[in-house]
Amino acid sequence: MSLPVAERTFFGQPRALATLFFTEMWERFSYYGMRAILVLYLITPPDGVTPPGGGLGFSDADAAAIYGTYASLIYLLPLAGGWVADRLTGPRRAVLMGGIVIAAGHFIMAVPVEALFWSGLLVIAIGTGLLKPSVSAMVGGLYAPDDTRRDGGFSIFYMGINLGALIAPLIVGYLGEDINWHLGFAVAGVGMLIGLAQYMAGWKGLGTVGVAVPNPATSAERRRAGIQTIVAVVVIGVGLVLAFGVLGMGVADITVIFTVVVVAIAIIYFWRLFRQPQLTPIDRDRLRAFVYLFLAAVVFWAIYDQSGSTINEFAAKFTSMDAGAFTIPISWLQSINPVFIIIFAPIFAVLWTKLGQRAPSTPIKFAMAIFGVGLSFLIMVPAALQAEDGQKSALWWIVSVFLVQTWSELLLSPNGLSVTTKLAPKGLLSQMLAVWFLATAVGDSIGGQLVRLVDIVGWAGYFVVCGIGTIILGGLFCLVVPRIKKLMEGVS
C-alpha cells in the first residue's frame, strides 16, 4: 500500500518535491541557457563567418533592453498562465502544457531565420507562463498551512532551480558561443524534453496535488476570456504592424513602450485583485502587505537580473577572462551564481528550519536583500574605474558581485515564493504566484532601460547611481516594515 504524499521524504521534505524539483530544474536549464547566450548573440555582428556564426548586431544598450524585455515576458505571462491553471486546467496539466510549448519554442529558434528567432522567444515565454506559477503552486500544495518545513522546502526547490541554472551555461553556453548559436537554442529545448519525461514518470507520486481546478470558470467566463484573448492578439498584431511598418520604430523603441505597458499591467492587476468579491478583511490586509513586498521585489530584480545583460556586456569588453592558457567563455559567468546557490541554499534552508519562529520576518529578509543587491553594484565601481582608464579588470570583481547577490537572492526569492503561498486568498493561489513573478517582469523591464544610463554617466557612475539608489530604497522599505508585519495578520 502506497504512503500518502506527505509521509514520503526528500531531504526531510515530502517525496513528491523531488518530481517538482527536477521539472523546474530542466525548465530553468531552458531559461538560463538562453540567458547565457541571448545578449551575446544579439551584439555579435551579423557578418560573422567563424563559429558560432553571425548574430543580429545590436548595440549594447539595445541588446540589454531586448534582454530585459524577454526576461520580463518570461515573468509577465504567468499572469495569464496562473488564470488558466486556477480557472481552466488545474496546475498539474498547466505544467505539462507549458513544458511542451517551451520545448517547441526552442526548436523554432534552432532554425537560422531571424523571424523564427523572434517567434521562438515569444513561444518560450508563453510556455513559461503556463508552467512557472503552477509548479510553484504545487510545491505549496505539498504542505499544510502550519507546516514549519515550508520555507525549507522552498529553499530546496530553489536549489533545484539553480542546479539547472548551473548546468545550462556550461552546455548551452559552450555549444552556442563556441560552435553555433542555433545549436545552443536547440539543446536548451532538449533539456525541457528531459524535464517533461521525468515529470510524467513522477505523475502518480504527486497524489492529488495540482489535479483539481481551484476556482473553475463558468461557461460565460470561458467565452469572455476567449474573446478577450482574440482581441488582445489582434490589437498587438495591428500595433506591431503600425509600429514597424508605418511609424518606422525599431526593436529598442518597442522595449520602451513595453516597459510602460508592464508597469500599467501591474497596477491594473492589483486593482482587479482588490475588487475580488470573495475577499475577507483579512485577505485585503494581506494583499496590502503583499503590495509592499511586491515593490521591494521590483527594486531587487531591476538590479539583480542585469547579471545576464550588464554584467555579461561588461565582462565581454573589460574583464580578463584568461585562466592560464584557457579563455573562459563569457557565457560561463552565468554559472557562478548557481554554484553559490547550490552551496548556500542548503545552509539557508537548515538555518530557517532550525530558527523556526525565531527566524527574521519576511519583511526583514526583504530589506536585507535590497541592501545586499545595492552593495553588489558598488563592488563593481573599482573594476569600472579600471575600465574607464583603458585597463581590463580581474574576474574576481564579478565573482564577488555574484556572491553578494546570492546571499541577497536567498533572503528574498525562496521566501517570497513561500510567503506568497501563505498570503494568497482562497482560490487565487496560482494567480498570486503569477503576481509574484510579475514583480520580476516589472523589475527586468525597468532594469533593461536603466542600462541606457551608461552612455550618460559611464560605467563607474552607473554602478554608483544604481548601488546607492538601491540602498536608499532599502532604507525607505525598513520604515514600513512594522506596518507590513501588522497587515500580514500572523504570517511570518
C-alpha positions as CSV (number, residue, x, y, z in Angstrom):
1,M,0.0,0.0,0.0
2,S,1.5,3.4,-1.0
3,L,2.1,6.0,1.6
4,P,0.4,9.4,1.3
5,V,2.5,12.1,-0.4
6,A,3.2,13.9,2.9
7,E,4.7,10.8,4.5
8,R,7.4,10.2,2.0
9,T,10.6,12.3,2.3
10,F,13.1,14.0,0.1
11,F,15.8,15.6,2.2
12,G,13.3,15.7,5.0
13,Q,10.5,17.1,2.8
14,P,7.6,15.4,1.0
15,R,8.9,12.9,-1.5
16,A,6.8,14.5,-4.3
17,L,9.0,17.5,-4.0
18,A,11.6,15.6,-6.0
19,T,9.4,15.4,-9.1
20,L,8.7,19.2,-9.0
21,F,12.4,19.8,-8.1
22,F,13.6,18.2,-11.3
23,T,10.8,19.5,-13.5
24,E,11.7,23.1,-12.5
25,M,15.4,22.2,-12.8
26,W,15.0,21.4,-16.5
27,E,12.8,24.3,-17.2
28,R,15.4,26.6,-15.7
29,F,18.0,24.8,-17.9
30,S,16.0,26.1,-20.8
31,Y,15.7,29.6,-19.4
32,Y,19.3,30.0,-18.2
33,G,20.7,28.5,-21.4
34,M,19.0,31.4,-23.2
35,R,20.1,33.9,-20.5
36,A,23.8,32.8,-21.1
37,I,23.9,33.4,-24.8
38,L,21.0,35.8,-25.7
39,V,22.8,39.1,-25.2
40,L,26.0,37.7,-26.8
41,Y,24.0,36.6,-29.9
42,L,22.3,40.0,-30.1
43,I,25.5,42.0,-30.0
44,T,27.5,39.8,-32.4
45,P,27.9,41.4,-35.9
46,P,25.6,39.7,-38.5
47,D,28.5,39.1,-40.8
48,G,30.3,36.6,-38.5
49,V,31.9,33.8,-40.6
50,T,33.7,31.8,-37.9
51,P,31.9,29.7,-35.3
52,P,29.5,30.4,-33.9
53,G,28.4,32.5,-36.9
54,G,26.8,35.9,-37.2
55,G,24.4,37.4,-34.7
56,L,22.0,40.3,-35.0
57,G,24.4,43.2,-34.5
58,F,22.5,45.3,-31.9
59,S,24.3,47.9,-29.7
60,D,25.0,47.1,-26.1
61,A,22.2,49.3,-24.8
62,D,19.6,48.0,-27.2
63,A,20.7,44.4,-26.6
64,A,20.3,44.9,-22.8
65,A,16.8,46.4,-23.4
66,I,15.8,43.5,-25.6
67,Y,17.1,41.0,-23.0
68,G,15.2,42.9,-20.2
69,T,12.0,42.7,-22.3
70,Y,12.4,39.0,-23.0
71,A,13.1,38.3,-19.3
72,S,10.1,40.5,-18.4
73,L,7.8,38.5,-20.8
74,I,9.0,35.3,-19.1
75,Y,7.7,36.6,-15.8
76,L,4.7,38.6,-17.2
77,L,2.9,35.8,-18.9
78,P,2.4,33.7,-15.7
79,L,-0.4,36.2,-15.1
80,A,-2.3,34.5,-17.9
81,G,-0.9,31.1,-17.1
82,G,-2.0,31.4,-13.5
83,W,-5.5,32.2,-14.6
84,V,-5.6,29.2,-16.9
85,A,-4.4,26.9,-14.1
86,D,-6.8,28.4,-11.5
87,R,-9.8,28.6,-13.7
88,L,-9.5,26.0,-16.6
89,T,-6.9,23.2,-16.3
90,G,-5.6,22.9,-12.8
91,P,-1.9,23.4,-12.0
92,R,-0.9,19.8,-12.9
93,R,-2.0,19.9,-16.6
94,A,-0.8,23.5,-16.9
95,V,2.8,22.4,-16.1
96,L,2.6,19.7,-18.8
97,M,1.2,22.0,-21.5
98,G,3.8,24.7,-20.6
99,G,6.7,22.3,-20.9
100,I,5.6,21.2,-24.4
101,V,5.2,24.8,-25.6
102,I,8.7,25.8,-24.2
103,A,10.4,22.9,-26.0
104,A,8.6,23.9,-29.2
105,G,9.8,27.4,-28.9
106,H,13.4,26.4,-28.6
107,F,13.2,24.1,-31.7
108,I,11.7,27.0,-33.7
109,M,14.7,29.1,-32.7
110,A,17.0,26.4,-33.9
111,V,16.2,27.4,-37.5
112,P,18.6,30.2,-38.6
113,V,15.9,32.6,-39.7
114,E,15.5,35.9,-37.9
115,A,11.7,35.9,-38.0
116,L,11.7,32.5,-36.3
117,F,14.2,33.7,-33.7
118,W,11.7,36.3,-32.5
119,S,8.8,33.9,-32.8
120,G,10.6,31.3,-30.8
121,L,11.3,33.8,-28.0
122,L,7.6,34.6,-27.8
123,V,6.6,30.9,-27.8
124,I,9.0,30.1,-25.0
125,A,7.6,33.0,-22.9
126,I,4.1,31.7,-23.4
127,G,5.1,28.2,-22.3
128,T,6.9,29.5,-19.2
129,G,3.8,31.5,-18.3
130,L,1.8,28.2,-18.1
131,L,4.5,26.2,-16.3
132,K,6.1,28.5,-13.8
133,P,3.3,29.7,-11.4
134,S,1.7,26.2,-11.5
135,V,4.8,24.3,-10.5
136,S,5.4,26.6,-7.6
137,A,1.7,26.4,-6.5
138,M,2.1,22.6,-6.5
139,V,5.1,22.9,-4.2
140,G,3.0,24.9,-1.8
141,G,0.2,22.3,-2.1
142,L,2.6,19.7,-0.6
143,Y,2.4,21.4,2.9
144,A,-0.3,22.0,5.4
145,P,-0.7,25.7,6.3
146,D,1.1,25.3,9.6
147,D,3.9,23.0,8.4
148,T,7.2,24.6,9.5
149,R,9.0,22.8,6.7
150,R,7.5,25.0,4.1
151,D,10.3,27.6,3.9
152,G,13.0,24.9,3.9
153,G,11.1,23.1,1.2
154,F,11.0,26.1,-1.0
155,S,14.7,26.7,-0.4
156,I,15.4,23.1,-1.6
157,F,13.1,23.6,-4.6
158,Y,15.1,26.8,-5.3
159,M,18.3,24.8,-5.2
160,G,16.8,22.7,-8.0
161,I,16.2,25.8,-10.0
162,N,19.8,26.7,-9.6
163,L,21.1,23.3,-10.5
164,G,19.5,23.8,-13.9
165,A,21.0,27.3,-14.0
166,L,24.4,25.9,-13.2
167,I,24.4,23.2,-16.0
168,A,22.8,25.3,-18.7
169,P,25.6,27.9,-19.3
170,L,28.2,25.3,-19.4
171,I,26.4,23.2,-22.0
172,V,24.2,25.7,-23.9
173,G,26.7,28.5,-23.5
174,Y,29.6,26.4,-24.9
175,L,27.6,25.0,-27.8
176,G,26.1,28.4,-28.7
177,E,29.1,30.7,-28.1
178,D,31.8,28.4,-29.5
179,I,30.1,26.2,-32.1
180,N,26.8,27.6,-33.4
181,W,24.2,29.9,-31.8
182,H,21.2,27.9,-33.1
183,L,22.6,24.6,-31.8
184,G,22.6,26.2,-28.4
185,F,19.0,27.2,-28.8
186,A,18.0,23.7,-29.7
187,V,19.9,22.0,-26.9
188,A,18.0,24.2,-24.4
189,G,14.8,22.6,-25.8
190,V,16.2,19.1,-25.4
191,G,16.6,19.9,-21.7
192,M,13.0,20.8,-21.4
193,L,12.0,17.5,-23.1
194,I,14.0,15.6,-20.4
195,G,12.1,17.6,-17.8
196,L,8.8,16.6,-19.3
197,A,9.8,12.9,-19.3
198,Q,10.6,12.8,-15.6
199,Y,7.5,14.9,-14.8
200,M,5.3,12.2,-16.4
201,A,7.3,9.5,-14.6
202,G,6.5,11.1,-11.3
203,W,2.9,11.9,-12.1
204,K,1.3,9.3,-9.9
205,G,3.6,10.1,-7.0
206,L,2.2,13.6,-6.8
207,G,-1.1,12.2,-5.5
208,T,-3.9,14.7,-5.8
209,V,-1.7,17.7,-5.7
210,G,-2.5,20.1,-8.6
211,V,-5.2,18.0,-10.1
212,A,-8.2,20.0,-9.1
213,V,-9.2,23.3,-10.7
214,P,-9.1,25.6,-7.7
215,N,-11.7,28.1,-8.9
216,P,-13.5,26.7,-12.1
217,A,-14.6,29.3,-14.6
218,T,-18.2,29.4,-15.7
219,S,-19.2,29.0,-19.4
220,A,-19.7,32.7,-19.6
221,E,-16.3,33.4,-18.2
222,R,-14.7,31.0,-20.6
223,R,-16.3,32.7,-23.6
224,R,-15.4,36.1,-22.3
225,A,-11.7,35.0,-21.8
226,G,-11.7,33.6,-25.3
227,I,-13.0,36.8,-26.8
228,Q,-10.5,38.9,-24.8
229,T,-7.6,36.7,-26.0
230,I,-8.6,37.1,-29.6
231,V,-9.0,40.9,-29.2
232,A,-5.6,41.1,-27.5
233,V,-3.8,39.2,-30.2
234,V,-5.4,41.3,-32.9
235,V,-4.6,44.6,-31.1
236,I,-1.0,43.5,-30.5
237,G,-0.6,42.3,-34.1
238,V,-2.0,45.6,-35.5
239,G,0.1,47.6,-33.1
240,L,3.3,45.9,-34.2
241,V,2.5,46.4,-37.9
242,L,1.9,50.1,-37.3
243,A,5.0,50.4,-35.2
244,F,7.4,48.7,-37.6
245,G,5.7,49.3,-40.9
246,V,4.1,52.8,-40.6
247,L,5.9,54.6,-37.8
248,G,9.3,53.1,-38.5
249,M,10.1,52.2,-34.9
250,G,12.9,49.8,-34.1
251,V,13.0,47.0,-31.6
252,A,14.6,49.3,-29.0
253,D,11.6,51.7,-29.2
254,I,9.2,48.8,-28.7
255,T,11.1,47.9,-25.5
256,V,10.4,51.3,-24.0
257,I,6.7,51.0,-24.8
258,F,6.7,47.5,-23.3
259,T,8.2,48.8,-20.1
260,V,5.3,51.3,-19.7
261,V,2.8,48.6,-20.5
262,V,4.2,46.2,-17.9
263,V,4.0,48.8,-15.2
264,A,0.4,49.6,-16.2
265,I,-0.5,45.9,-16.1
266,A,0.9,45.6,-12.6
267,I,-1.3,48.5,-11.4
268,I,-4.4,47.2,-13.2
269,Y,-3.8,43.6,-11.9
270,F,-3.6,44.7,-8.3
271,W,-6.7,46.9,-8.8
272,R,-8.6,43.8,-10.0
273,L,-7.3,41.6,-7.2
274,F,-8.6,44.1,-4.6
275,R,-12.0,44.0,-6.3
276,Q,-12.5,40.3,-5.9
277,P,-15.9,39.9,-4.1
278,Q,-14.9,36.8,-2.1
279,L,-12.1,38.7,-0.2
280,T,-12.4,38.9,3.6
281,P,-11.0,41.8,5.6
282,I,-8.0,39.7,6.5
283,D,-7.5,38.8,2.8
284,R,-7.4,42.5,2.0
285,D,-4.9,43.3,4.7
286,R,-2.7,40.5,3.5
287,L,-2.9,41.8,-0.1
288,R,-1.9,45.3,1.1
289,A,1.2,43.7,2.8
290,F,1.9,41.9,-0.5
291,V,1.9,45.2,-2.4
292,Y,4.9,46.4,-0.2
293,L,6.7,43.1,-0.8
294,F,6.0,43.3,-4.5
295,L,7.6,46.8,-4.7
296,A,10.6,45.6,-2.8
297,A,11.0,42.7,-5.2
298,V,10.8,45.1,-8.2
299,V,13.7,47.0,-6.9
300,F,15.7,43.8,-6.2
301,W,15.1,42.3,-9.6
302,A,15.8,45.5,-11.5
303,I,19.4,45.3,-10.3
304,Y,19.9,41.6,-9.8
305,D,18.7,40.4,-13.3
306,Q,21.2,42.7,-15.0
307,S,23.7,39.9,-14.5
308,G,22.7,38.4,-17.8
309,S,22.9,41.7,-19.6
310,T,25.0,44.5,-18.0
311,I,27.5,42.1,-16.3
312,N,27.8,40.0,-19.4
313,E,28.5,43.0,-21.6
314,F,31.0,44.5,-19.1
315,A,32.8,41.2,-18.9
316,A,33.0,40.9,-22.7
317,K,34.7,44.3,-23.0
318,F,36.5,45.0,-19.8
319,T,37.2,41.8,-17.9
320,S,40.2,39.5,-18.3
321,M,38.8,36.0,-19.0
322,D,42.1,34.2,-19.2
323,A,42.8,31.3,-16.9
324,G,46.3,30.3,-17.8
325,A,46.2,29.1,-21.4
326,F,42.4,28.8,-21.3
327,T,40.0,31.6,-22.1
328,I,36.8,31.2,-20.1
329,P,33.7,31.7,-22.3
330,I,31.7,34.7,-21.3
331,S,28.5,32.7,-21.1
332,W,30.1,30.5,-18.3
333,L,29.9,33.5,-15.9
334,Q,26.2,32.8,-15.6
335,S,27.1,29.5,-13.8
336,I,28.8,31.4,-10.9
337,N,25.6,32.4,-9.1
338,P,24.1,28.9,-9.3
339,V,27.3,27.4,-7.8
340,F,26.9,29.7,-4.9
341,I,23.2,29.0,-4.6
342,I,23.9,25.2,-4.5
343,I,26.4,25.8,-1.8
344,F,24.4,28.2,0.3
345,A,20.8,27.2,-0.3
346,P,21.0,24.1,2.0
347,I,22.7,26.2,4.7
348,F,19.8,28.8,4.5
349,A,17.2,26.0,4.4
350,V,18.7,24.4,7.6
351,L,19.0,27.9,9.2
352,W,15.4,28.8,8.7
353,T,14.2,25.3,9.9
354,K,16.4,25.5,13.0
355,L,15.4,29.0,13.9
356,G,11.7,28.3,13.3
357,Q,9.7,31.1,14.9
358,R,12.9,32.9,15.9
359,A,13.9,33.5,12.2
360,P,13.8,37.1,10.9
361,S,10.4,38.0,9.5
362,T,9.8,38.0,5.7
363,P,9.9,41.9,5.5
364,I,13.2,42.0,7.3
365,K,14.6,39.4,5.0
366,F,13.5,41.5,2.0
367,A,15.1,44.7,3.5
368,M,18.4,42.8,3.9
369,A,18.1,41.5,0.3
370,I,17.7,45.1,-1.1
371,F,20.7,46.3,0.8
372,G,22.7,43.4,-0.4
373,V,21.9,43.8,-4.1
374,G,22.7,47.5,-3.9
375,L,26.1,46.7,-2.3
376,S,26.8,44.2,-5.1
377,F,26.8,47.0,-7.7
378,L,29.1,49.2,-5.5
379,I,31.6,46.3,-5.6
380,M,31.8,46.9,-9.4
381,V,32.9,50.5,-9.1
382,P,36.7,49.8,-8.8
383,A,36.5,47.5,-11.9
384,A,34.6,50.1,-13.8
385,L,37.2,52.8,-12.9
386,Q,39.8,50.5,-14.3
387,A,37.7,50.1,-17.5
388,E,37.4,53.8,-17.9
389,D,41.3,54.0,-17.7
390,G,41.5,51.5,-20.5
391,Q,42.5,48.6,-18.3
392,K,41.0,45.1,-18.0
393,S,39.8,44.2,-14.6
394,A,40.2,40.9,-12.7
395,L,37.4,38.3,-12.9
396,W,37.2,38.3,-9.1
397,W,35.2,41.5,-9.0
398,I,32.4,39.8,-10.9
399,V,32.7,36.7,-8.7
400,S,32.3,38.9,-5.6
401,V,29.2,40.5,-7.1
402,F,27.6,37.1,-7.6
403,L,28.5,36.0,-4.1
404,V,26.8,39.0,-2.5
405,Q,23.8,38.7,-4.9
406,T,23.5,35.0,-4.0
407,W,23.1,35.8,-0.3
408,S,20.6,38.5,-1.2
409,E,18.7,36.2,-3.5
410,L,18.3,33.6,-0.8
411,L,16.9,36.1,1.5
412,L,14.2,37.3,-1.0
413,S,13.4,34.8,-3.7
414,P,12.5,31.5,-2.0
415,N,11.0,33.3,1.0
416,G,9.0,35.4,-1.4
417,L,7.6,32.3,-3.0
418,S,6.8,30.8,0.4
419,V,5.1,33.9,1.8
420,T,3.0,34.3,-1.4
421,T,1.5,30.9,-0.9
422,K,0.7,31.9,2.7
423,L,-0.8,35.3,1.9
424,A,-2.9,34.1,-1.1
425,P,-6.7,34.3,-0.7
426,K,-8.5,31.0,-1.2
427,G,-8.9,30.0,-4.8
428,L,-6.3,32.6,-6.0
429,L,-3.0,30.8,-5.3
430,S,-1.8,30.3,-8.9
431,Q,-2.7,33.9,-9.8
432,M,-1.0,35.3,-6.7
433,L,2.2,33.4,-7.6
434,A,1.8,34.8,-11.1
435,V,1.7,38.3,-9.5
436,W,4.8,37.4,-7.5
437,F,6.6,36.7,-10.8
438,L,5.1,39.9,-12.2
439,A,7.4,41.8,-9.8
440,T,10.3,40.2,-11.7
441,A,8.7,41.3,-15.0
442,V,8.4,44.9,-13.9
443,G,12.0,44.9,-12.4
444,D,13.5,43.3,-15.5
445,S,11.8,45.8,-17.8
446,I,13.0,48.8,-15.7
447,G,16.5,47.3,-15.4
448,G,16.7,46.9,-19.1
449,Q,16.1,50.6,-19.6
450,L,18.4,51.6,-16.8
451,V,21.4,50.3,-18.7
452,R,21.0,53.3,-21.1
453,L,22.4,55.5,-18.3
454,V,25.8,54.0,-19.0
455,D,26.0,56.2,-22.1
456,I,25.4,59.3,-19.9
457,V,27.3,58.7,-16.7
458,G,29.8,56.0,-17.7
459,W,30.3,52.6,-16.2
460,A,31.6,53.7,-12.8
461,G,28.9,56.3,-12.5
462,Y,26.2,53.8,-13.4
463,F,27.2,51.3,-10.7
464,V,27.4,54.1,-8.2
465,V,24.0,55.5,-9.1
466,C,22.3,52.1,-9.1
467,G,24.1,50.9,-5.9
468,I,23.5,53.9,-3.8
469,G,19.9,54.4,-5.1
470,T,19.0,50.8,-4.3
471,I,20.4,51.1,-0.7
472,I,18.4,54.3,-0.2
473,L,15.2,52.5,-1.3
474,G,16.1,49.7,1.1
475,G,16.2,52.2,3.9
476,L,12.8,53.5,3.0
477,F,11.4,50.0,3.0
478,C,12.7,49.5,6.5
479,L,10.5,52.3,7.6
480,V,7.3,50.5,6.6
481,V,8.3,47.0,8.0
482,P,6.2,47.4,11.1
483,R,3.1,48.2,9.0
484,I,3.8,45.3,6.8
485,K,4.1,42.9,9.7
486,K,0.8,44.2,11.1
487,L,-1.0,43.7,7.8
488,M,0.3,40.2,7.4
489,E,-2.0,39.0,10.2
490,G,0.2,36.4,11.9
491,V,2.0,35.3,8.7
492,S,5.8,35.4,9.3
